[in-house]
Amino acid sequence: NEENISEMMGYKKAGYKIYIVTSRNETGEYREILPREHPDHPRFMAVEEFVSKYNLPVSGIIFTNGSLKAAKLKELNSEIHYDDDDEEIIAAKHIGISTKKVLTPLWGTTPDEEI
């Protein structure tokens, strides 16, 4: 999502550290369940591949291996978290982290949905 990437670049320019916290498995096991109809969609790339392709200014990539991200976000003292998963957004909000829902057209959700 170009808007989110642009916002990320703005945060980096303002001096913030940016981390990608993903619930994916670090081993890459998710690749076996990728939808065949969208094999090149960014959502289905390895995280490292996505960061490289879009030249994202991240300080690190953290895998939670299927666990909710909230504990790791708290540990990182995150101020804002972008996600497409309602459960992740609710968990982050519950511990006081500001959230932004991102557009995921393949799953049919939009950032305008209220959580």
N, C-alpha and C positions, 0 to 999 in steps of 0.2 A: 504494500500500500504506500504509494508515493507520499501521501500526506504524513503518515507516521514516520517514514524515513526522514522527511524534511524536519519534522519536530525533533527527531533523534539528533540530527546534525546541529540543530539549534541548542539542544541541551549540552552537547559536547562542546560547542563553541563557548557556552556560558560557564564551562569548567566542571560540569557534572561528570561523574563516572557512570558509564552505562554498562549494564550486565544483561545478558540474555539468560533468563531462568526458564528452563523448559522441563516439562514433566516427561519428556521422552527419555528412553533408556539410552545411556551413553554407549552401549554396545551396538546401537543401530538396528536392533531387532524389529523396530517399527517398519522397516523397509519391506518386510514380508507381507504386510497387510495393506500396502499402498493400492489405491484404486487404479486399475489399469487404464481407465479412460482419461486420467490426468497425470501421467507419469512425470511431466516436466513442470508442473505447477509448483511455485515456490514453497507452498505448504508441505510438499512431500520431499523436499531436498533435505540432505543432511544439514544440520544447523551450521556447521563449519563452511559448507559449500555455499549456503545462502549468505553468510557474512562476507565471504570472499567475493561472490558474484556482485553484491551491491556495495562493496567496499565500506562496510559499516564500522563506525568507530567504537567498538566495544572493548571494555577492559577485561572481559572474561565471559565464558559460557559455562553455566552451571546446570547440570542435569539432576533432576530429583527422582528419576527412575520410577515414575508412576505416582509418586507422592504429591500431595498438594504443595504449591509453591510458597504459601504464606509464611511458614517458619523460616525459610531461606530469605525471603524478602525482608522479614523483620531483622534477621541477623545482619543483612547488608544495609540496614537503615534506609531502605527504599522510601522515596517520597511519592513516587507515582509508579503504577504498574499497568501496562497495556496487555490485554488478553482477549481471546475470543470465547473463552469458556466461562459460563455463568457461575459454576461452582468455584472456580479460581477467583473470580471477581468478588463474589460474596465473602470468601475466606479472607481476601486481602482487605476488603472494607471492614470486616469484623475486627481486625487488629489495627485499624486506623490508617491504612495506606490508601491514598487517592487512586482511583482506577479510571481507565478509559477502555471501553469495549471497542474492539477493532472489527472491521468489516471482513467477513469470511464468506464470500459468495458461493463457494462450493457447498457450504453447510446451511445456507439460507438465513443466516443471522445478519443483523445490521446494527450499526452503532447507536441507532435511535431507540432500540428496545430498552425498556426500563427494567432494571434488576432490583 
